[in-house]
Amino acid sequence: MTEHDTYYSTTRAQQPRKKVAGVCVNVANRLDMPTWLVRVITVLLALKAPVLVVMAYFIAWIVLSERT
């Protein structure tokens, strides 16, 4: 493994996995679930009750925000 490979792998690992605000990633990490499953559940719930999901997503965005 060269120095370039080491640099690339460390910077690649540090990139955030966020899509929109990182809410699904944070929820998945807290519930120990795969991120894709949380995203699928969110989309399915949004199809059933969009207003409720948007409100919950916004609240989760504020509550689960990263503290820098």
N, C-alpha and C positions, 0 to 999 in steps of 0.2 A: 504494500500500500504506500503510495507516494504521499508527499506533503500536500499536493493538490487534492488528492482523493480524500485525505483526512479533513481538509478545510471544507470541501464540498459536502461531505457527509454531516459535519457538525452544523454548517449553516442550513442545510436542508432539514435537519431534525429540529431546528429552532424556529422554523417558519410556522406561523399560526395556522390552525386548521379551520379557521373561521370562514363562514360563508356570509351570513347576515347577522352581525353582532355576536356571533359565537354562542348563541343561547342553546342550540341543540347539542353542541359539543360539551358545554358545561353541564347540562342536564344529564347527558349520557355518562360523563365522568362521575357525577355525583351518584347516579343510580347504578353504576357499573354495567352499562348496557352498550351495545355497539351504536356508534353515531348514526349509521345509516338507518337503523331501526327507529331511533327517536325522530329522525327527519321524516320517515315514512308515516309514522303515527301522527306527527304534526300536520302533514299534508292531508291525511285522511280526516283528521278532526277539523281542519280548516274547511274542508268540503261540506262537512255536516253543520258546523257552527262557526262561520267565519268571524263574526264580531267578537265572540268570546275568545277565540284563539288569538286574534290580533291584540286584544286587551291583555291576555295572559302573557303573550310574547313580549309586549312592551314592558310589563311589570317585571318579568323575568330578566329582561335586558338591563333594567335598572338594578335589580337585586343582585344579579349574578355578575355585574360588571367587574372587570379586573381593577384592582387597586394598584396604581403605579406610584 
